[in-house]
Amino acid sequence: MLKRDQACSLLKQGNSPSEIARIMRIRTSDVLYDLWSKIGEGELRRSDIAFSLKRECRRAIEEVVAMKKTSSPAQIVRELEKRGIKCDRFDVRVYLDFRRAPVVLGDMYEIVRTIEVRLHRFLKAVFIHESGEEDWWRDGVPDNIRAECAALREKDPDPAPEPYNYTHLIALREILDRKWALVSRYLPADIAQNKKELLERLLQLNRIRNNVMHPVRGGLLTEEEFEFVYNLDADLGPLALPEEKSLAQERPVQERPAHEEPAETDRSALNQKSPASPAASQPAELVTRLSPTHESAPPQEFATTPQEAGSEDFIPSIKVG
């Protein structure tokens, strides 16, 4: 496993940047660099890093910031210690950088959008799977929603390809409610067992969506609401299209296409007549050892001063483009 993949995995398991550094025995600045790489690859959000700190620590930081009117990590850590709360100074510094409204609201919008699009595609796939390409629209979508979508499409000067594109989150919730007996068969078991809870969560998601999409109304998002959206996204993550479920069950072990030439390691294995040992049956490692990096200093050109570059919790800048 690559170093940045390990750092990403540890973060998703609930470890803060400083905890990841201790586990991997590398510099905290190297951890942050690896996490930035995974953000660039689309596997992490910036807010994932902020929320890697324990809830107690995050709330205590917010209280100190509001009470002391300070954004100094060192001062905040001292105040936390007086309260009996232990929080690494580097983690505090990272949290302060990633808790800003543009970061949190940007990620919140993306998560809400992801949930809505995922549910939209999932419902259509279920109906096509059950009724076919020609009848899914009439058999699956209630007539009042079909009429509303058709009217919106008719008024649109640049109409979408199909009326179903005009469904909104509340309409998707109504479809779920009225077609629950059918759709619940394709939902994850823990969600399918509690229809009322899912419908209530979708109502709450719609209220949060309105605050995110209409910030001029003055609605403020709380940390609890952000955690609510995170949890709902995680719970709906297993949503799979019906055809994907059946393919996953029926797909045999992937074989090399007939036209593809075997790799060099395959040729050598084929030439050996003796049976392979258990060790030989394991995939060959391309890299057998990684050089330790925990003693390397961050690049000098990324620091504003020599003292900053030599600091243990120095966060190097990430160049874009």
Backbone torsions as a table, in degrees:
resi	resn	phi	psi	omega
1	MET	NA	132.5	177.5
2	LEU	-65.8	154.4	-176.8
3	LYS	-59.4	-44.3	-178.4
4	ARG	-68.5	-30.4	176.3
5	ASP	-68.5	-38.6	177.7
6	GLN	-65.2	-42.4	178.5
7	ALA	-61.8	-41.9	178.8
8	CYS	-62.9	-44.2	180.0
9	SER	-63.1	-42.3	179.3
10	LEU	-65.6	-36.5	177.6
11	LEU	-64.4	-43.4	-179.8
12	LYS	-66.4	-21.2	177.5
13	GLN	-82.6	-2.7	176.4
14	GLY	102.5	16.3	178.6
15	ASN	-94.2	139.5	177.0
16	SER	-79.1	166.6	179.1
17	PRO	-54.4	-42.6	-179.8
18	SER	-67.4	-36.1	177.4
19	GLU	-66.7	-38.8	176.9
20	ILE	-62.4	-41.3	179.5
21	ALA	-61.4	-40.6	179.5
22	ARG	-68.3	-40.5	-179.2
23	ILE	-65.7	-43.9	-176.6
24	MET	-87.3	-10.6	179.8
25	ARG	59.3	49.8	176.4
26	ILE	-132.9	170.7	-179.7
27	ARG	-68.8	148.5	177.6
28	THR	-62.5	-34.4	178.6
29	SER	-66.2	-33.5	176.7
30	ASP	-68.4	-36.6	176.9
31	VAL	-60.9	-47.9	-178.7
32	LEU	-62.9	-38.3	177.8
33	TYR	-61.6	-43.0	179.2
34	ASP	-64.9	-39.2	179.5
35	LEU	-67.8	-37.5	175.0
36	TRP	-61.0	-37.5	178.4
37	SER	-61.8	-40.8	179.5
38	LYS	-71.6	-29.1	172.7
39	ILE	-64.8	-43.6	178.3
40	GLY	-62.8	-30.6	178.6
41	GLU	-82.9	-5.9	177.8
42	GLY	86.2	9.2	-178.9
43	GLU	-90.9	-15.6	177.6
44	LEU	-132.7	155.3	169.0
45	ARG	-106.4	156.8	178.9
46	ARG	-61.2	-37.1	-179.9
47	SER	-68.3	-21.6	175.6
48	ASP	-59.3	-36.2	-179.2
49	ILE	-70.3	-43.9	179.3
50	ALA	-61.1	-41.5	-176.3
51	PHE	-84.6	6.1	174.0
52	SER	-75.3	-19.2	174.4
53	LEU	-73.4	145.7	-179.5
54	LYS	-61.9	149.3	-176.5
55	ARG	-57.3	-41.7	-179.8
56	GLU	-59.1	-41.7	-179.1
57	CYS	-68.6	-43.0	-179.6
58	ARG	-61.3	-45.8	-178.0
59	ARG	-66.5	-38.1	178.6
60	ALA	-65.7	-39.4	177.4
61	ILE	-60.8	-45.5	-179.5
62	GLU	-61.7	-39.5	179.1
63	GLU	-64.6	-42.1	-179.7
64	VAL	-66.4	-42.6	179.2
65	VAL	-59.6	-43.6	-178.5
66	ALA	-71.0	-37.5	-175.9
67	MET	-78.7	-45.3	-174.2
68	LYS	-93.1	-8.1	-179.2
69	LYS	54.1	48.1	-177.3
70	THR	-134.6	152.0	174.0
71	SER	-125.0	19.6	179.3
72	SER	-81.9	117.4	179.1
73	PRO	-56.6	-41.4	-178.4
74	ALA	-63.5	-44.2	179.8
75	GLN	-66.5	-38.9	179.4
76	ILE	-65.4	-42.4	179.7
77	VAL	-62.5	-41.5	178.7
78	ARG	-62.2	-41.7	179.5
79	GLU	-66.9	-37.9	177.7
80	LEU	-64.8	-38.5	179.0
81	GLU	-63.1	-36.1	176.6
82	LYS	-62.4	-28.5	179.8
83	ARG	-90.3	1.2	-179.9
84	GLY	79.9	19.8	-179.6
85	ILE	-108.1	121.9	-179.8
86	LYS	-96.6	122.8	179.6
87	CYS	-145.9	127.5	-177.1
88	ASP	-63.3	139.5	-177.1
89	ARG	-62.1	-36.9	178.7
90	PHE	-64.9	-40.9	178.3
91	ASP	-62.5	-40.3	177.8
92	VAL	-61.6	-44.1	-179.4
93	ARG	-63.1	-42.8	178.1
94	VAL	-64.2	-43.6	-179.1
95	TYR	-61.0	-42.7	179.8
96	LEU	-62.5	-33.8	179.2
97	ASP	-71.9	-35.2	-172.1
98	PHE	-101.0	-1.2	-179.3
99	ARG	-88.8	-4.9	-174.8
100	ARG	-61.7	148.9	-175.4
101	ALA	-54.8	-44.9	180.0
102	PRO	-58.7	-34.7	179.3
103	VAL	-71.5	-51.4	-175.3
104	VAL	-65.6	-46.6	-178.7
105	LEU	-66.7	-37.5	178.1
106	GLY	-62.6	-43.5	178.5
107	ASP	-70.5	-36.2	178.7
108	MET	-61.3	-44.7	178.1
109	TYR	-58.8	-44.1	-177.5
110	GLU	-65.1	-39.7	-180.0
111	ILE	-68.0	-45.2	178.7
112	VAL	-60.7	-44.1	178.2
113	ARG	-60.6	-42.9	-179.6
114	THR	-61.6	-43.9	-179.8
115	ILE	-62.9	-46.0	-177.4
116	GLU	-64.4	-44.4	-179.9
117	VAL	-66.3	-40.1	-179.9
118	ARG	-62.6	-44.0	179.7
119	LEU	-66.8	-39.6	178.7
120	HIS	-59.0	-48.8	-178.7
121	ARG	-69.6	-36.8	-178.5
122	PHE	-63.0	-46.8	-179.0
123	LEU	-62.3	-43.9	178.7
124	LYS	-61.3	-42.1	-179.1
125	ALA	-64.0	-38.2	177.8
126	VAL	-62.5	-46.1	-177.1
127	PHE	-67.5	-38.5	177.0
128	ILE	-65.8	-40.2	179.1
129	HIS	-61.5	-36.1	-176.4
130	GLU	-87.8	-37.6	-171.8
131	SER	-115.1	-13.1	-179.0
132	GLY	93.8	167.2	-176.4
133	GLU	-63.1	-31.7	-174.2
134	GLU	-84.1	-32.1	-170.6
135	ASP	-110.0	-3.5	-173.8
136	TRP	-61.2	-36.6	-176.3
137	TRP	-64.1	-46.8	-179.2
138	ARG	-77.4	-38.6	-177.3
139	ASP	-75.7	-32.0	-173.4
140	GLY	-96.0	-41.3	-173.4
141	VAL	-94.2	126.1	179.3
142	PRO	-56.5	150.9	-172.5
143	ASP	-63.6	-34.5	-179.4
144	ASN	-67.2	-35.0	178.2
145	ILE	-73.4	-37.9	176.3
146	ARG	-60.2	-42.6	-179.5
147	ALA	-65.4	-42.5	-180.0
148	GLU	-63.7	-43.6	179.6
149	CYS	-64.3	-41.1	179.9
150	ALA	-64.0	-39.8	179.7
151	ALA	-66.6	-41.5	178.5
152	LEU	-65.3	-38.0	179.1
153	ARG	-67.9	-36.5	-179.6
154	GLU	-65.4	-34.1	-179.1
155	LYS	-82.6	-14.6	-175.8
156	ASP	-76.1	120.9	179.1
157	PRO	-66.7	-20.4	176.9
158	ASP	-129.4	74.6	-169.4
159	PRO	-64.6	147.7	175.1
160	ALA	-72.9	165.6	-176.1
161	PRO	-59.3	-32.3	-177.2
162	GLU	-145.0	155.4	-178.8
163	PRO	-59.3	-30.8	-177.2
164	TYR	-60.0	-23.1	178.6
165	ASN	-65.9	-11.1	-176.9
166	TYR	-100.0	9.9	173.9
167	THR	-73.2	147.2	176.3
168	HIS	-117.1	179.1	-172.3
169	LEU	-61.0	-41.0	179.9
170	ILE	-67.0	-35.6	176.5
171	ALA	-65.5	-40.9	177.7
172	LEU	-63.2	-37.2	177.0
173	ARG	-63.8	-41.7	179.2
174	GLU	-64.9	-39.1	177.0
175	ILE	-60.8	-44.9	177.8
176	LEU	-58.9	-43.9	-177.8
177	ASP	-61.8	-47.3	-173.3
178	ARG	-82.8	-19.8	179.8
179	LYS	-114.7	25.9	-173.8
180	TRP	-59.1	-41.9	-177.4
181	ALA	-56.8	-35.2	179.4
182	LEU	-84.1	-52.4	-171.9
183	VAL	-67.8	-34.4	-175.7
184	SER	-61.8	-21.7	178.7
185	ARG	-66.5	-19.2	-178.0
186	TYR	-107.9	-0.4	179.1
187	LEU	-84.8	156.3	172.4
188	PRO	-55.3	145.5	-172.2
189	ALA	-57.6	-42.0	-177.0
190	ASP	-67.5	-27.4	177.4
191	ILE	-83.2	-40.2	-177.7
192	ALA	-64.2	-21.0	-178.5
193	GLN	-83.5	-5.9	-177.2
194	ASN	-140.5	79.5	-179.2
195	LYS	-62.1	-46.1	-176.2
196	LYS	-59.2	-43.3	-178.4
197	GLU	-63.8	-43.2	-179.6
198	LEU	-63.6	-43.0	-179.5
199	LEU	-64.8	-37.5	177.1
200	GLU	-67.4	-37.9	179.2
201	ARG	-66.8	-34.6	177.9
202	LEU	-69.8	-33.6	174.4
203	LEU	-63.8	-44.5	177.8
204	GLN	-63.5	-39.8	177.3
205	LEU	-61.0	-38.9	179.9
206	ASN	-66.4	-37.3	176.9
207	ARG	-64.5	-41.7	178.4
208	ILE	-66.2	-40.0	179.0
209	ARG	-59.0	-42.0	-179.5
210	ASN	-64.5	-38.0	177.6
211	ASN	-66.5	-38.9	-179.8
212	VAL	-69.2	-42.6	-175.0
213	MET	-80.2	-18.7	-178.4
214	HIS	-129.1	67.5	-175.8
215	PRO	-64.5	-23.5	-177.9
216	VAL	-69.1	-12.9	177.3
217	ARG	-74.4	-11.7	175.1
218	GLY	87.7	7.2	178.3
219	GLY	-70.6	129.6	-179.2
220	LEU	-102.2	138.4	179.0
221	LEU	-93.8	134.0	179.2
222	THR	-96.4	165.7	176.6
223	GLU	-63.1	-35.1	178.4
224	GLU	-62.1	-38.3	179.0
225	GLU	-68.6	-37.6	178.2
226	PHE	-65.0	-42.6	177.9
227	GLU	-64.8	-36.0	177.6
228	PHE	-59.9	-45.7	-179.4
229	VAL	-66.5	-41.7	177.1
230	TYR	-57.4	-46.6	-177.4
231	ASN	-67.0	-40.2	178.7
232	LEU	-64.7	-40.5	177.1
233	ASP	-60.6	-42.2	179.5
234	ALA	-66.8	-40.1	-178.7
235	ASP	-68.6	-35.9	179.1
236	LEU	-85.9	-5.9	-179.5
237	GLY	-54.1	-40.2	-179.1
238	PRO	-69.0	-5.1	179.0
239	LEU	-51.5	123.2	178.7
240	ALA	-127.7	143.1	176.9
241	LEU	-65.4	145.0	-177.3
242	PRO	-53.2	-43.4	-178.8
243	GLU	-66.7	-30.0	178.0
244	GLU	-69.0	-37.1	177.9
245	LYS	-63.8	-45.6	-178.2
246	SER	-67.8	-37.4	178.0
247	LEU	-65.7	-38.5	-179.8
248	ALA	-64.7	-31.7	-179.9
249	GLN	-79.4	-32.8	-174.9
250	GLU	-96.2	-17.3	-174.0
251	ARG	-67.6	124.7	176.9
252	PRO	-75.6	173.3	176.0
253	VAL	-59.0	131.1	-174.8
254	GLN	-63.8	129.3	178.6
255	GLU	-109.8	156.7	178.8
256	ARG	-71.8	132.7	176.8
257	PRO	-54.2	149.4	-175.9
258	ALA	-60.7	-31.3	-175.5
259	HIS	-82.6	-9.4	-174.2
260	GLU	-83.9	131.5	179.1
261	GLU	-73.9	138.9	177.1
262	PRO	-67.2	149.8	178.8
263	ALA	-71.1	166.8	-178.4
264	GLU	-58.5	-41.4	-179.7
265	THR	-64.5	-32.4	178.2
266	ASP	-68.4	-40.7	179.9
267	ARG	-61.0	-43.6	-178.1
268	SER	-66.9	-35.0	178.7
269	ALA	-68.5	-36.6	179.9
270	LEU	-68.3	-30.7	-178.5
271	ASN	-75.6	-14.9	179.9
272	GLN	-86.2	125.0	-177.7
273	LYS	-84.8	-24.2	-176.7
274	SER	-74.6	149.4	178.9
275	PRO	-64.6	147.4	-176.5
276	ALA	-76.0	141.6	176.0
277	SER	-78.0	163.1	178.1
278	PRO	-55.8	-39.5	179.6
279	ALA	-66.1	-36.9	-178.1
280	ALA	-70.7	-22.1	-179.4
281	SER	-76.2	-12.9	179.3
282	GLN	-77.1	149.1	178.1
283	PRO	-59.6	139.8	178.9
284	ALA	-69.6	137.6	178.8
285	GLU	-83.6	130.1	177.2
286	LEU	-77.1	-31.0	178.4
287	VAL	-126.5	123.0	-177.3
288	THR	-94.7	-22.0	-179.8
289	ARG	-154.8	136.0	176.4
290	LEU	-101.7	135.9	178.1
291	SER	-70.1	135.2	179.2
292	PRO	-64.5	143.8	-177.9
293	THR	-119.7	1.1	-172.6
294	HIS	-68.5	-15.5	179.8
295	GLU	-96.8	-3.0	-178.0
296	SER	-81.2	139.8	179.1
297	ALA	-84.8	152.4	177.4
298	PRO	-65.2	153.3	-178.2
299	PRO	-55.1	131.0	-177.4
300	GLN	-61.1	-33.5	-174.8
301	GLU	-70.9	-12.6	178.8
302	PHE	-88.1	-7.7	-177.6
303	ALA	-98.3	153.4	177.5
304	THR	-87.7	-25.4	178.0
305	THR	-140.5	156.4	175.4
306	PRO	-60.2	-35.3	179.6
307	GLN	-64.9	-37.7	-179.8
308	GLU	-67.0	-40.1	-178.8
309	ALA	-64.4	-31.4	-178.2
310	GLY	-85.6	-5.8	-177.9
311	SER	-71.9	144.3	-178.6
312	GLU	-64.2	-35.6	-176.4
313	ASP	-103.2	22.7	177.5
314	PHE	-63.5	129.1	178.8
315	ILE	-102.6	109.7	-178.5
316	PRO	-69.5	148.4	176.1
317	SER	-69.2	150.7	178.3
318	ILE	-108.4	117.9	-179.1
319	LYS	-81.2	134.0	180.0
320	VAL	-114.6	129.1	179.2
321	GLY	84.7	NA	NA
